[in-house]
Amino acid sequence: MNTKLTLLLAFLLMPLVTLAQQPASIIPAPVSIQLTDGNFEIDSQTSIRIENEKKELKPAAAFLATRIQAISGYELPVKKRKGKAIKLAIEKIESLGEEGYQLHVSPAQISIKANTRAGIVYGIQSLLQTLPAVRTNAALVVPGMAVTDYPRFKWRGMHLDVSRHFFSPEVVKQYIDLLASYKMNTFHWHLVDDQGWRIEIKKYPKLTAVGAWRVDHTDKPWDARPQAKPGEEPTYGGYYTQEQIKDIVAYARQRNVTVVPEIEMPGHVASAIAAYPHLSCAQKPQLPLTGGNYKDMASNYCPGNEEVFTFLEDVLDEVVELFPSQYVHIGGDEVDKSGWKKCPRCQKRIADEGLKNVEELQSYFIRRMEAYLLTKNRRIIGWDEILEGGLAPQATVMSWRGENGGIEAAKMGHDVIMTPGSPVYFDHYQAGPEGEPLAIGGFNTLKKVYDYEPIPKELTPQEAKHVLGAQANVWTEFIPTASQLEYMVLPRMAALAEVVWSPQANRDWTKFSQRLQQHFKAYDQKGLTYSKGNYTVDIKPNSEKGKLLVNLTTEAINGDVYYTLDGTTPTTKSRKYEQPIQIDSSVVVKAVTVINGNVMGLKPAEQSFSVHKAVGQEVAYANPVNRHYLADGPNSLSDGVRGKHAVGKYWHGFNGKDLVATIDLGEAKSIRSITLGCLQHYRDWIFMPTAVKFEVSTDGVNFKEVQTVKNPVSLSEQQATIHDFKAAFPSQKVKYVRVTARHLSSLPEGHNGVGQPAWLFADEIMVN
């Protein structure tokens, strides 16, 4: 009888013991975490104790007390008293560095130790991740554990563009809360751009009276919004008063987040020119931009005009008083220098300063602003275009056009922050794009973000020390609301946080995904909008010995894939994916992720395959595809999948080089047409080839031109456009096809990258 009772008690207690032994779902993963016996229960008898009377810890203690009260109603006193306590202590522990911490949880107490207030705050954030996300009547039980933790990188950033769409101070604070909860320490606040000036400058009130407001066309996609006409009343906008900014900066500091303001220059400033037209070369009145249409609009300051520098120095005087950050971001990207070439004042400046060209004029501008900010004990950060014409002596480079700018700057001995569009532009699609909110393009899934390594292989260990860290950028052309902002950053923010905090050796996709499930529950409890895009099946074609095979994979842990080939919606009764599917005819593949018998996600992944005579065949390139735009691999031009308007997922990209692709058809085949699909995406510097030459051969050595097709799409076309270049000819038997697409060597006048080589994006060579 006693034996049976003992076994019954053991059985009943087993779930409790197992639960207590589960590791906390902390993101980012700590350097070291060990479970210990017992739990600590936070209740009305618990106090928060600051050891050694460290005054700098009072804001951290207040932050913790506020969070505990919000989820439990307990008002924990911050004082010494007998009984259970959460102890905060600054002690010298060399291994932790500036931001590390130790967290020890036992039944008697919780102890957080660190070298600095920052480390204490991060220990608190880890503690909070073990507790409910919202108000609850349940006991606040923290599992016993011993955590030692410190970050891999010193710059762990999140960016937010509030110019294209404005977000209230309350939303900005919520954004800061999110990034702070994941131990991100830098909020890059993009306050100035063509479509809105968002920071109050008392000396220049028109910047917000005029430059912060525009005609509302939010009913239209960003690139389709017409420019405002004279007489139209502004209906959209907003700005932050200096008092609001001070409040936000203080709010962020309590959470150990540094706010870095971005004040764009010398380009992307149509909003400032609308307020003060004399700052441009043309000095003509204009309205702020309403969308992505730059035609006939001035968006650059005039470097030849001394009043511009006086204006900017006045602006920066007020900026540095509001932001204690070591850095001020000055932009420097996408400057259309064509107006400078025609401007007499700019040309005089070039002559007076002994400059060679407008690239060196931009460098002069940046160097001069850096010198001024150095007198204010501030350093500049700029986008990687500030490398053009020579880099300012102490500038830090933010590398967004891939990693090449960061690599170049690091090799020169400059600090860099990695922000490549692929994979850390969070305004890009994270699933679909079918079934997803309209986005600017690209394709950065949760796993793609998690797999990112900020240290390029091209750098030596010494050069790699200049990589301060990484940052995700959130441009808001297609993000008009707070809920959509949440959706675009969650859960990708959590993935990037682990990339920049946790040791590289500790990163494990499966374990991260398991821990993330608890965070999904917290998002739901808080009412946050987030993407479940990692349930979207990846439909990836692959060529193998002249056959077209399709692989179906899901990022979801323990997920199975079910699919159909007839365009119907898959269910658990459809075919289960076991091995690559051979495609022999034109089909529509649809696929879903299934977990525990449930179909996950909002909509099946879908891909149409169009079979033609080159499908599945190997493609040989004379010039390599850019490594950031490899689409689905080397044979994406013959995989039966057509590119869509989203940049990145389907397209092979070339920058400053022609596409020269040769396909071996495997055997001699009778053909009568060859087609190449190309994309034009004006704002992303992607333009149609100037012409496409089609050639055929029977031996792969001697090629005969069958036709050259010129580009019919206007260089001024700003709508995302797909065009098929097609050569039709009398039927002939050939074994090889060669397609040469000539890239546009110089972006056109009026484009903000004028003079730079265009990108060429191509997908699918169709042979029939």
Secondary structure, DSSP 8 states (H G I E B T S, - for coil): -HHHHHHHHHHHHHHHHHHHHS----SS--SEEEEEEEEEEE-TT-EEEEGGG-GGGHHHHHHHHHHHHHHH-----BS--SS-EEEEEE---GGGTTT-EEEEE-SSEEEEEESSHHHHHHHHHHHHTTS-SS--SS-EEEEEEEEEE--S-SEEEEEEE-SSS---HHHHHHHHHHHHHTT--EEEEE-EETTEE-B--TT-THHHHTTTEE---TTS-GGG-----TT----EE--B-HHHHHHHHHHHHHTT-EEEEEEEESSS-HHHHHH-GGGSSS--------SS--TT---S--TT-HHHHHHHHHHHHHHHHH---SEEEEE--S--THHHHH-HHHHHHHHHTT--SHHHHHHHHHHHHHHHHHTTT-EEEEEGGGGTT---TT-EEEE-SSSHHHHHHHHTT--EEE--HHHHBTTSBSS-STTS---SS-B--HHHHHT--SS-TTS-HHHHTTEEEEEEB---TT--SHHHHHHHHTTHHHHHHHHHHS-GGG--HHHHHHHHHHHHHHHHHHT-----GGGS-EEEEEEETTEEEEEEE-SSTT-EEEEESBS----TTSEE--S-EE--S-EEEEEEEEETTEE-SSS-EEEEE---TTTT--EEESS---TT--TTSTTGGGSS----SSSSSS-EEEESS-EEEEEEEEEEEEEEEEEEEEEEBGGGTB---SEEEEEEESSSSS-EEEEEEE--S-TT--S-EEEEEEEEEEEEEEEEEEEEEE--SS--TTSTTTTS--EEEEEEEEE-
